[in-house]
Amino acid sequence: MKHQQSGFTLVEIAIVLVIIGLLLGGVLKGQELINSAKAKSYAQDFRVIQAALYGFQDRYKGIPGDLAGASTKITGATLATTGGTVGNGQIEGAWNTTTDTDESCLAFQHLRLAGFLAGNTSGNCTGANAAAYFQTNADGGRVGISSTMQITGMTGSYNICSTGVLGKIAKQLDTQLDDGNTATGSFRVSAIGTPATALATASVDDATSYLVCLAF
């Protein structure tokens, strides 16, 4: 006696393929929404720090980190003693400094103690407390500010830099904040290991992490 073989009909296979397509579409759309939300978070980092600096300057007639007499004008503030000349209108020191007394380190302490930013006010850019003090982005990469332009060709009084930013997010950020070209304008993208030369948009790989900076 022959047994009738059972299997999927073409209709059933078509239904399965449609369901798989819908699931894949949902996953891809979800990832797109996550990336979009991250890009907005990164952009907000830049805008908030910029606004905080201008607000601080308006109130104290000086620049955070560079403010002369900071320890007497802001309760708990530390006066910078390395990295440059206090009171010259520049935030001197590396954007990612690990020296507690650099202006670029203390800029965040001054902004936080003055109420323009939230966060740890220890002023520790080195040692065990550094991780709690650093300003970080949505992926945990460090965010910093300095008057020293990190990427060649950028001009301005200050630049805010953020590291560990995926290429696909970096390109979205350039579109939101600048001219859409990662090698020109006030927003640029550079390799993390050799930050100096801006990379053209076509050279920025979506899955690779980069350093991004905004000059103003």
Salt bridges, closest charged atoms under 4 A:
GLU32 OE2 - LYS29 NZ 3.66
ASP139 OD1 - LYS38 NZ 2.66
ASP206 OD1 - LYS171 NZ 2.63
